[in-house]
Amino acid sequence: MRCGWTYILTNKPEGVLHVGVTADLAARMMQHRAGTGSSFCRKYGLKRLVLAEQHSSIENAIAREKALKAWQRAWKIRLIEDVNPNWEDLFDQLV
């Protein structure tokens, strides 16, 4: 069974947020950083990885992504700050 990831990107602390899902987080982040990720991320310069959650299956990751996208913005910010209070870019921990 293939694992999956949900992640949140931003352009700055408490800036624009993007919730995504992928099976290969490092490869997906390279796409975002190269400007070949989603058009939404390119438009707002979303390259800072502030939250990453690993799941046991891609199906579980997709379900979590859908749930996170339905959350209020304040809840997403609280989730980020619970695990990453300084809004540090977690990308360096991937490579």
C-alpha positions in Angstrom: 0.0 0.0 0.0 1.3 3.4 -0.9 1.4 6.1 1.7 0.2 9.7 1.2 0.8 13.1 2.4 -1.3 16.2 3.1 0.5 19.5 3.3 0.0 23.2 3.7 2.0 25.8 1.8 2.1 29.6 2.3 4.0 32.6 1.1 4.6 34.1 4.6 3.4 33.6 8.2 -0.4 33.9 8.2 -0.4 34.5 4.5 -2.3 32.8 1.7 -2.7 29.0 2.5 -2.9 26.1 0.1 -3.8 22.6 1.2 -2.6 19.8 -1.0 -2.2 16.0 -1.2 0.5 13.9 -2.8 2.1 10.4 -2.7 5.7 11.9 -3.0 6.1 15.1 -0.9 9.7 15.8 -1.8 8.9 15.6 -5.6 5.7 17.7 -5.2 7.6 20.4 -3.3 10.3 20.5 -6.0 7.4 21.1 -8.5 6.0 24.0 -6.4 9.5 25.5 -6.0 10.2 25.3 -9.7 6.9 27.0 -10.5 5.4 23.9 -12.1 2.9 23.2 -9.3 -0.6 24.4 -9.3 -1.5 27.8 -10.9 -2.9 29.0 -7.6 0.5 28.4 -5.9 2.3 30.1 -8.8 -0.1 33.1 -8.6 0.5 33.7 -4.9 4.1 32.5 -4.6 3.3 29.7 -2.3 6.6 27.8 -1.7 6.9 27.6 2.1 6.0 24.2 3.5 4.5 24.9 6.9 2.7 21.6 7.6 3.1 18.0 6.4 1.2 15.0 7.6 2.0 11.5 6.5 -0.8 9.0 6.1 -0.9 5.2 5.8 -2.5 5.3 2.4 -3.2 7.8 -0.4 -6.9 7.3 0.2 -6.5 8.5 3.8 -4.5 11.4 2.7 -7.1 12.5 0.2 -9.8 12.2 2.9 -7.7 14.4 5.2 -7.1 16.9 2.4 -10.9 17.2 1.8 -11.5 17.7 5.5 -8.8 20.4 5.8 -10.1 22.2 2.8 -13.5 22.4 4.5 -11.9 23.9 7.7 -12.2 27.5 8.6 -9.0 29.5 8.1 -8.5 30.1 11.8 -8.5 26.3 12.4 -5.8 25.8 9.8 -3.7 28.5 11.3 -4.1 27.0 14.8 -3.1 23.5 13.4 0.0 25.0 11.8 1.0 26.9 14.9 0.5 23.9 17.1 3.2 22.0 15.2 5.2 24.9 13.6 4.8 28.0 15.8 7.4 30.0 13.9 6.0 29.1 10.5 9.4 27.7 9.5 9.9 26.2 6.0 9.9 22.5 6.6 11.3 21.8 3.1 14.9 21.4 4.3 13.8 18.5 6.5 12.6 16.6 3.4 15.9 16.6 1.5 
